[in-house]
Amino acid sequence: MESLPTIPAKRYFTIGEVAELCAVKPHVLRYWEQEFTQLRPVKRRGNRRYYQHHEVLIIRRIRSLLYEQGFTISGARIHLQGTRQTIAAAESQAAPAALDLRAELLAIRNLLAVDCQPKIEMSPFAPNRNVPLIDGFQGQLRTPPGCAGRSP
């Protein structure tokens, strides 16, 4: 198993760059586009292909299946589709749990927002005890512990 070069942090790669990164020839990449539906590079002026990072990873996976693990093209296609279906099944099972978790987190956030509102001390000497102390800032705002630095 030969070591492939690291994939640079770029948004798009030309077919020549992908060929070098994945150690396959450009005509092989064009053929694999016909065989594997996961490979859909963006085509721009003059029908030039531009591959994204995730497609380079898929190409490396296809290369590994075909050249290193001995899969046939149809076997590699089935294997990749099975992997995608497994991921989709896991995501569909995780979706309800994620929604429940989201609802629970929103409820916690709402509770914290109420608890972190500054408290105003009321004057025990005012004729109406519901009037806050304002004279000379004798009434002070108090923020509950753990809420310091948060804005309401």
Phi, psi and omega per residue, in radians:
M1 nan 2.016 -3.123
E2 -1.462 2.658 -3.113
S3 -1.478 2.245 3.123
L4 -1.591 2.613 3.131
P5 -1.155 2.723 3.115
T6 -1.221 2.617 -3.116
I7 -1.504 2.101 3.138
P8 -1.173 2.782 -3.130
A9 -1.438 1.448 3.100
K10 -2.272 2.783 3.120
R11 -1.446 -0.741 -3.094
Y12 -2.246 2.595 3.119
F13 -2.247 2.442 3.061
T14 -1.331 2.918 -3.128
I15 -1.108 -0.598 3.102
G16 -1.143 -0.720 3.116
E17 -1.141 -0.734 -3.140
V18 -1.145 -0.682 3.113
A19 -1.031 -0.732 3.106
E20 -1.216 -0.734 -3.107
L21 -1.153 -0.510 -3.053
C22 -1.911 0.011 3.109
A23 0.995 0.779 3.009
V24 -2.351 2.800 -3.117
K25 -1.468 2.691 -3.117
P26 -1.000 -0.641 -3.134
H27 -1.155 -0.506 3.088
V28 -1.192 -0.728 3.102
L29 -1.078 -0.737 3.120
R30 -1.115 -0.645 3.103
Y31 -1.180 -0.766 -3.139
W32 -1.085 -0.536 3.080
E33 -1.043 -0.602 3.125
Q34 -1.312 -0.537 -3.047
E35 -1.566 -0.511 -3.059
F36 -2.062 2.016 -3.087
T37 -1.195 -0.297 3.140
Q38 -1.220 -0.368 -3.108
L39 -1.636 1.845 3.095
R40 -2.369 1.386 3.136
P41 -1.184 2.669 3.082
V42 -1.243 2.335 3.093
K43 -1.919 2.252 -3.123
R44 -2.100 -2.715 -3.079
R45 -0.758 2.349 3.072
G46 1.152 0.392 -3.141
N47 1.090 0.471 3.105
R48 -1.296 2.407 -3.123
R49 -1.632 2.397 3.050
Y50 -2.251 2.035 -3.107
Y51 -1.626 2.526 3.060
Q52 -1.672 2.946 -3.055
H53 -0.970 -0.788 -3.096
H54 -1.127 -0.538 3.114
E55 -1.255 -0.597 3.067
V56 -1.101 -0.715 3.100
L57 -1.119 -0.687 3.105
I58 -1.132 -0.732 3.131
I59 -1.087 -0.740 3.091
R60 -1.094 -0.652 3.112
R61 -1.150 -0.765 3.104
I62 -1.074 -0.775 3.128
R63 -1.025 -0.761 3.127
S64 -1.100 -0.790 -3.138
L65 -1.085 -0.756 -3.072
L66 -1.356 -0.855 -2.981
Y67 -1.561 -0.560 -3.054
E68 -1.785 -0.643 -3.086
Q69 -1.718 -0.129 3.037
G70 1.381 0.348 3.093
F71 -1.229 2.653 2.919
T72 -1.438 2.968 3.131
I73 -1.083 -0.781 3.133
S74 -1.156 -0.639 3.094
G75 -1.142 -0.713 3.107
A76 -1.153 -0.688 3.115
R77 -1.064 -0.815 3.132
I78 -1.097 -0.743 -3.140
H79 -1.075 -0.784 -3.139
L80 -1.172 -0.676 3.105
Q81 -1.176 -0.668 3.086
G82 -1.113 -0.669 3.097
T83 -1.126 -0.730 3.141
R84 -1.154 -0.704 3.132
Q85 -1.168 -0.645 3.098
T86 -1.108 -0.734 3.121
I87 -1.139 -0.763 3.135
A88 -1.087 -0.705 3.120
A89 -1.127 -0.739 3.123
A90 -1.125 -0.687 3.120
E91 -1.163 -0.677 -3.135
S92 -1.196 -0.547 3.085
Q93 -1.309 -0.543 -3.108
A94 -1.405 -0.360 -3.065
A95 -1.037 -0.865 3.133
P96 -1.091 -0.675 3.122
A97 -1.129 -0.653 3.126
A98 -1.169 -0.676 3.104
L99 -1.144 -0.716 3.091
D100 -1.092 -0.760 3.135
L101 -1.095 -0.735 3.135
R102 -1.077 -0.790 3.138
A103 -1.080 -0.709 3.131
E104 -1.152 -0.724 3.121
L105 -1.145 -0.679 3.086
L106 -1.107 -0.694 3.099
A107 -1.102 -0.723 3.115
I108 -1.126 -0.744 3.128
R109 -1.065 -0.732 3.123
N110 -1.134 -0.685 3.087
L111 -1.114 -0.745 3.129
L112 -1.142 -0.649 3.138
A113 -1.103 -0.668 3.120
V114 -1.247 -0.768 -3.096
D115 -1.225 -0.389 -3.073
C116 -1.668 0.149 3.056
Q117 -1.252 2.375 3.131
P118 -1.059 2.468 3.114
K119 -1.660 2.396 3.120
I120 -1.878 2.198 3.121
E121 -1.315 2.338 3.123
M122 -1.672 2.551 -3.124
S123 -1.318 2.193 3.080
P124 -1.305 -0.208 -3.085
F125 -1.750 -0.172 -3.110
A126 -1.217 2.560 3.121
P127 -1.030 -0.708 3.060
N128 -1.845 1.910 -3.016
R129 -1.182 -0.086 3.110
N130 -1.606 0.112 3.137
V131 -1.644 2.212 3.137
P132 -1.248 2.677 3.073
L133 -1.331 2.144 3.139
I134 -2.113 -0.539 -3.053
D135 -0.978 2.045 3.065
G136 1.055 0.429 3.137
F137 0.971 0.628 3.093
Q138 -1.184 -0.599 3.041
G139 -1.476 2.250 -3.063
Q140 -2.044 2.541 3.069
L141 -1.351 2.320 3.090
R142 -2.084 2.323 3.092
T143 -1.801 2.289 3.133
P144 -1.026 2.638 3.130
P145 -1.029 2.509 3.117
G146 1.529 -0.099 -3.130
C147 -1.923 0.090 -3.083
A148 -1.046 2.393 3.073
G149 1.502 -0.097 3.137
R150 -1.620 2.494 3.067
S151 -1.744 2.482 -3.104
P152 -1.188 nan nan
